[in-house]
Amino acid sequence: MRKRTLSTATALAVLVSSAALVVGTAGSAAADSSKVLPLKSAGDIVVDGVHRKVFVSDPVTGRVVATDYSGNVLTTVPELYGVTGLALSADSGRLYAAVPSVDSIVEFDTTTVTENARYATGEGTDPQFLALAGGKIWFGYGSESDGSIGSLDVSGAEPVVALDQDAETEYSGAPRLAVSPVNPNTVAAAGSYYHRFALATYDVTTGTATRTSRNTTALSGQTNDLAYTPDGTRLITANPGNVHHVWQASDLTETGTYASTEHGTSVAIAPDGTVAAGSDAPYGKDVFVYRPGQTTAVRNYDFPVTGTTSAGDGLVNGGLAWEPGGSRLFAVTDNWDSNVRLHVLDEPTKSAPTVAVKAPATGALGKALTVSGTVSGSLSLPTGTPLTVTRYDSESPKGKSLGTKKLAAKGAFSFTDTPAVAGNVTYKVAYAGGTTHSAASGSALVKVAYNKTAVKIDRNNTTVNYGTNVTYTATLGATYKNRTVEIWADPWGPEPKRLLKRGKVNAKGQLATTLRMTRDTTVSALFTGDARYGRAEAKSGVRTRAGVTTSLSRHYKWTKIGKTQYQTFRQSADPLITTWINAYPGRHTRLDLEIYYQGRWYADGSQFFELDSTGKAYVQMDGDGAAGYRFRVRSVYVDGYNGDIANTTSYGAWKYFNFTK
């Protein structure tokens, strides 16, 4: 894993936006994709246009994987420890891999991805980078302090290896190699280690590398990748620094640069001359694509963070390759967790516009609002370019077309619209894309205020007896389309809130339902809202007196005294008082006892008794010495004093009794 240094210039990005505006932008083309590969490092990448395969080497685990153009792994070849450089034959029938651990170049069949042959390059050579030129396989080999160029000729009965073909150029590390597209007998080489810079070109027509130009002083440090332009007149190299360097191939004088970032790792040039300049930029752009003759990138890519640190994934050395005969660009990245990904960049030669849409943060029904914005990018779109506008809201969740708007001068656009419904309303502005630009879209959200409506529920602040059937009527005011009301009951205590009725109101806007009252209850009417009117709720608090009954038993007769009927007991028979109050956990009853004396009733005491789970209590009264006296008793529930507050205070009826001997 290469090490990265965070630049203070790129360590922090600050996004400032207006609180009053919502701005939408478009990102990379939707077709771009990436797949994790079963690798821990990446040494090289080549693309087989005939079989539509991508080959990636892994020096750490000693593997070569073959994927399809979507990054799906087709085959893995193991036990190639240190494998780095890859090269494809002109007919795409053979793949060559440099394997330094066995000092060999291994040949594979590209159809089956199986090994055909293994060619030794010499003990201790450590071959690392490959190129096919002049009918031979050329390889860069050697150590960090002493690199050189060798060739392998497999055209005869026996393979022939020729080493140290430029003893005068002191390469630091095994040289990276590139072949001219217009002259298959011309090879360029560059040192791959940081001790010193060396760049040279060779004519291999005779089978031996004859140096034609060299530059060892222009830069310091290694070259991480190099490639010829399609006409063979220039070389482009990836080196540490913020630019990719352009060299005149004839004498290796520097003729220009392509802007990139931080640590140049890769360069790939398409047959039409499009240049992809790649960098390992943890906190910046990673790939810059330049059209032929242009010095401003038409497109750039910033690979996302997929590891456990804040640094974005970085492009590996030599990690870019174009699809032969196509427009796709393949890129290999890794991260701090040694996870390797293959990225498929589908439209790298097209400008990627950004559509910024601005709209008011809030709006009102029936009032027009203005939506505006800009379309910008590396290439400007011409005035009059059509943009499609779509509005999304609760009535059109899949979108309603607002037609086509034309781009004005300087990439600006503007239109007005009157929201048809309330809530979240999104305006999407889209550009369909073309031959020079990718498709792009942006959106803005407007929160449109709901109209208010009234909902009412009757019976508020009334008190009823236990077991009373009460009819509640909800009344709904003006709405848009929804005329449904829900009536809910929420009894005091552990009983859950429950729906009593849901239905459409009548012509008077009313909906009624009946509830048998057993507890103090909050009854509410709810309108859930519609596309224009907001949610509304009304509550009615109704108090319910506790249910209270009292009875006496064990009497032997009834006696009428005045207008009142008395239950008559012998004083030897203790009366049994049975009382009931509607059940509730922890509830008690209060028994009030009074005695009649000299024409008046006098309190003879009150006492609380615990009720059982059914709400009953049984109390026995001692009748000794009570002969000749009249009594009365009642059960009472007092809100807040009988152990709970679930009902309203209720006094039971008096029960009258007397005693005889």
Secondary structure, DSSP 8 states (H G I E B T S, - for coil): -------TTTS-------TTEEEE---S-TT-EEEEES-S----EEEETTTTEEEEEETTTTEEEEE-TT--EEEEE---TT---EEE-TTS-EEEEEEGGGTEEEEEETTTTEEEEEEE--TT--EEEEEEETTEEEEEEE-SS-EEEEEEE-SSSS-EEE--S-TTS-BSSS-EEEE-SS-TTEEEEE--STT---EEEEE-TTSS-EEEEEESSS--S---EEEE-TTSSEEEEE-BSSEEEEEETTT--EEEEEE--SBEEEEEE-TT--EEEEE--TTS--EEEE-TT-SS-SEEE-----SSSSS--EEEEEEEEE-TTSS-EEEEEE-TT--EEEEEES-TTSB--EEEEEEESEEETT--EEEEEEEE-SS---TT-EEEEEEEETTEEEEEEEEEEE--GGGEEEEEE--SS-EEEEEEEEE---SSB--EEEEEEEEEE-B---EEES-TTEEE-TT-EEEEEEEE---SS--EEEEEEEESSSS--EEEEEEE--TTSEEEEEEE--S-EEEEEEE---SSB--EEEEEEEEEB--EEEEEE---EEEEETTEEEEEEETTS--EEEEEE---TT-EEEEEEEEEETTEEEEEEEEEEE--TTSEEEEE---TT-TT-EEEEEEEE-TTTSS--SSB-EE---EEEEEE-
